[in-house]
């Protein structure tokens, strides 16, 4: 394989769809949103994307089943109150190198040109390095109209705080060059575990922006499991600290 391959599974016609990027990244926030939308809204896969810029490996899933490194395009027709057509790009990877990121994102946008994409939303996570009780959804946009739109639904602007790395940034930047504008929604996340709570926050903001309803019960359950896991880990850490302090106290009494 010398170039990106896009395999069309179904020829589809859509009316000025919104393009949503939700590939794996920090905390898998975007990927969780994509997977949940695809399942809950009965999205249909219409293309698969393979590239030599993806990691040189396959994934081993349940029961030893092999899975290729892949990006996938799905569509949803007549979503929400505005009956908006949607294209979602999901998958299990992004390109490894900067060159690869530019190549794949550019080729995907070229492939989508006949659909006359109306706007772009990219989804991801912002690392905090530590757990937080109420993760915020931060935003950035490629034009003033989308900045105002984000503010209307209570998204806090991410200001003068570094870049947006990978597909979430590039699709917006390359889209601007084609006259397609949009925004990035970023959920705060520690970054070192799969963060369903942050993903749910991003999904609810997206649903508010695009005027559609979606059941988030499965994300709620997954987020609660993660909170329980973290609570146990924190308690174990505290127990170790308490035992260490108790040992030090005994040593001091002995020396005295």
C-alpha positions, -999 to 999 in steps of 0.1 A, spaced: 0 0 0 16 32 -12 -13 57 -6 -45 61 13 -72 38 2 -109 47 5 -132 18 0 -168 28 -8 -193 4 7 -224 23 -3 -230 51 -28 -250 77 -8 -265 111 -15 -268 136 13 -279 172 15 -252 196 27 -242 173 56 -223 184 88 -190 165 91 -181 153 126 -146 141 134 -143 119 164 -111 98 162 -91 84 192 -72 109 212 -67 121 247 -89 101 270 -106 86 239 -132 113 244 -140 118 207 -140 81 200 -165 74 228 -188 101 214 -186 86 179 -192 51 190 -221 61 211 -237 82 183 -232 54 158 -249 28 181 -277 50 195 -286 68 162 -283 38 139 -256 53 117 -247 35 85 -211 29 74 -205 38 38 -167 39 35 -135 25 50 -101 43 50 -68 25 51 -34 42 50 3 33 53 6 63 77 -15 44 103 5 24 130 22 -7 115 1 -32 135 -32 -48 139 -53 -49 171 -63 -81 188 -98 -80 201 -121 -104 220 -114 -141 214 -82 -133 196 -100 -117 166 -77 -95 145 -88 -59 136 -71 -37 111 -61 -1 118 -88 18 101 -109 50 98 -146 46 89 -172 70 75 -208 68 87 -239 88 77 -271 97 95 -301 112 76 -325 138 90 -310 141 125 -329 162 151 -353 191 148 -336 205 117 -335 172 98 -298 176 93 -277 150 74 -245 140 92 -212 123 83 -191 109 112 -156 98 109 -146 73 135 -121 44 138 -94 30 160 -64 52 150 -49 84 136 -18 87 115 15 84 133 35 112 116 28 149 109 31 143 72 7 114 75 -19 135 94 -18 161 66 -21 135 38 -50 116 53 -70 146 64 -65 163 31 -75 132 11 -106 126 33 -117 162 27 -112 158 -10 -133 126 -10 -161 145 8 -161 175 -15 -190 161 -37 -212 160 -6 -209 198 -1 -201 197 36 -218 227 53 -197 228 85 -172 208 106 -173 198 142 -143 180 157 -143 163 191 -116 155 216 -101 159 250 -80 184 269 -56 168 294 -57 180 330 -32 154 343 -54 147 373 -91 137 380 -115 166 383 -151 165 397 -169 185 371 -150 184 337 -157 214 315 -163 214 278 -140 239 261 -142 251 226 -125 268 197 -138 278 163 -126 288 128 -150 318 125 -168 343 147 -202 328 139 -192 294 155 -176 311 184 -209 329 192 -227 296 187 -205 278 212 -210 306 237 -248 303 234 -247 268 247 -223 275 275 -191 262 260 -161 280 275 -136 293 249 -101 278 250 -80 310 247 -42 314 240 -36 278 253 -15 260 227 -27 242 197 -52 215 188 -30 185 177 -40 159 151 -71 154 131 -92 176 154 -71 206 145 -62 197 110 -98 191 97 -107 226 109 -76 242 95 -78 225 61 -115 231 60 -110 268 64 -88 268 32 -118 253 14 -143 278 29 -158 253 53 -160 265 89 -168 249 122 -157 243 158 -138 220 181 -154 207 213 -129 195 239 -138 178 272 -115 181 302 -100 147 311 -70 134 331 -59 118 299 -47 85 313 -79 64 311 -109 61 288 -131 90 300 -168 84 295 -178 113 318 -159 138 296 -173 122 265 -208 125 278 -203 162 284 -190 168 249 -219 147 234 -245 167 253 -230 200 240 -230 187 205 -266 176 208 -275 211 220 -257 227 191 -273 205 165 -307 202 182 -310 165 185 -318 142 214 -298 111 224 -299 86 252 -267 87 273 -275 60 298 -247 37 286 -222 65 289 -236 72 324 -230 36 334 -195 35 320 -186 68 338 -199 55 371 -177 24 367 -147 46 361 -155 68 391 -157 37 413 -124 24 399 -107 57 406 -122 59 441 -107 24 449 -73 34 435 -73 66 456 -83 47 487 -55 22 482 -30 50 477 -42 67 509 -40 34 528 -4 30 517 4 66 528 -12 60 562 7 28 568 40 45 558 33 74 582 24 49 609 57 31 604 76 64 606 58 73 638 68 39 653 104 45 643 105 79 659 91 65 692 118 38 692 146 63 685 133 86 713 
